[in-house]
Amino acid sequence: QVQLVESGGGLVQAGGSLKLSCAASTRTFSFYAMGWFRQAPGKEREFVTAIKWSTDSTYYADSVKGRFTISRDKAKNTVYLQMNSLKPEDTAVYYCATQRTYRGPVSSKDYYDYWGQGTQVTVSS
């Protein structure tokens, strides 16, 4: 069983920055990938970014490229999402998730096994 706990959300003005963290609690830490998704009110949950654990390869949605950065700390079993130049349209609940073994594209939420509880990010204009 894997528990994912997000933190770092909050309220920020447009143009500001936030850093989210996702700590994974598991006896055997072995993931194929970890990702961040977000869901705004009335919208589908959408892909934001992901990182493959063994290769450090990173992937980004077009809407966040150049503004968001995913990184990880292997020793702490933690993945981070640094969000810069935030826009009001970035407002959403942000979820981290993990794909334990390869099941499908890292950009698809359908292939992730475990999800965190989510953390709210609100960007005011």
C-alpha positions in Angstrom: 0.0 0.0 0.0 1.2 3.5 -0.8 0.2 6.7 0.9 0.8 10.0 -0.8 0.6 13.2 1.2 0.6 16.6 -0.6 1.4 19.9 1.0 2.3 23.5 0.0 -0.9 24.7 -1.5 -2.3 28.1 -0.8 -3.4 31.5 -2.1 -1.0 33.5 -4.2 -1.3 36.5 -6.5 -0.9 36.2 -10.3 2.8 36.1 -11.2 3.7 34.6 -7.8 5.2 31.2 -7.0 4.3 28.2 -4.9 6.1 24.9 -4.3 4.1 21.7 -3.7 5.5 18.6 -2.1 4.3 15.0 -2.2 5.7 12.5 0.3 5.3 8.8 -0.4 5.0 6.4 2.4 5.6 2.8 1.5 7.7 -0.1 2.7 9.2 -0.8 -0.7 9.7 2.4 -2.7 9.8 1.4 -6.3 7.9 3.5 -8.8 7.7 3.7 -12.5 6.6 7.3 -12.4 5.1 10.0 -10.2 2.9 12.7 -11.6 0.9 15.8 -10.7 -2.6 16.4 -12.0 -5.0 19.2 -11.2 -8.8 19.6 -11.2 -10.6 22.9 -11.4 -14.3 23.2 -10.5 -16.5 21.7 -13.1 -13.6 20.4 -15.2 -11.9 17.1 -15.7 -8.8 16.2 -13.9 -5.9 17.1 -16.2 -2.2 16.2 -16.5 0.3 18.7 -15.3 3.7 17.0 -15.2 5.3 13.7 -14.4 8.8 12.2 -13.7 10.0 8.7 -14.4 11.7 7.5 -11.3 14.6 5.5 -12.8 15.6 7.9 -15.6 14.6 11.3 -14.2 12.8 12.0 -17.5 10.2 14.7 -17.1 7.1 15.5 -19.0 4.9 18.6 -19.0 1.6 19.8 -20.2 1.9 22.6 -22.8 0.0 24.9 -20.5 2.7 24.8 -17.8 5.9 24.4 -19.8 8.5 26.9 -18.9 6.7 27.8 -15.7 6.5 24.6 -13.7 9.3 22.3 -12.7 9.0 18.8 -11.3 11.8 17.3 -9.2 12.3 14.6 -6.7 14.4 13.6 -3.7 15.0 9.9 -3.7 16.3 9.8 -0.2 13.1 11.4 1.1 10.7 9.6 -1.3 9.4 13.0 -2.2 8.4 14.7 -5.4 8.1 18.5 -5.7 6.3 20.8 -8.0 7.8 24.3 -8.3 5.2 26.6 -9.9 6.3 30.1 -11.1 4.6 32.8 -13.0 1.3 31.5 -11.7 -1.9 32.5 -13.6 -5.5 32.6 -12.4 -6.2 29.7 -14.7 -3.8 27.6 -12.6 -6.3 27.6 -9.8 -7.3 24.0 -9.0 -6.9 21.2 -6.6 -3.5 19.6 -7.3 -3.0 15.9 -6.8 0.1 13.8 -6.9 -0.2 10.2 -8.1 2.0 7.2 -8.7 2.3 4.5 -11.3 4.0 1.6 -9.5 4.9 -0.3 -12.7 4.4 0.7 -16.3 0.8 0.6 -17.2 0.5 3.3 -19.8 1.4 6.9 -20.7 2.4 9.0 -17.8 0.2 11.8 -19.0 -3.0 9.7 -18.6 -4.6 9.7 -15.2 -6.2 6.3 -16.0 -2.9 4.5 -15.5 -2.0 5.8 -12.0 -2.5 3.4 -9.0 -2.4 5.7 -6.0 -3.5 9.2 -5.4 -2.9 11.8 -2.7 -5.8 13.7 -1.1 -5.1 16.9 -3.0 -4.0 20.4 -2.1 -5.8 23.6 -3.1 -3.9 26.2 -5.2 -5.7 29.5 -5.7 -4.2 32.3 -7.9 -5.9 35.7 -7.6 -5.8 38.2 -10.4 
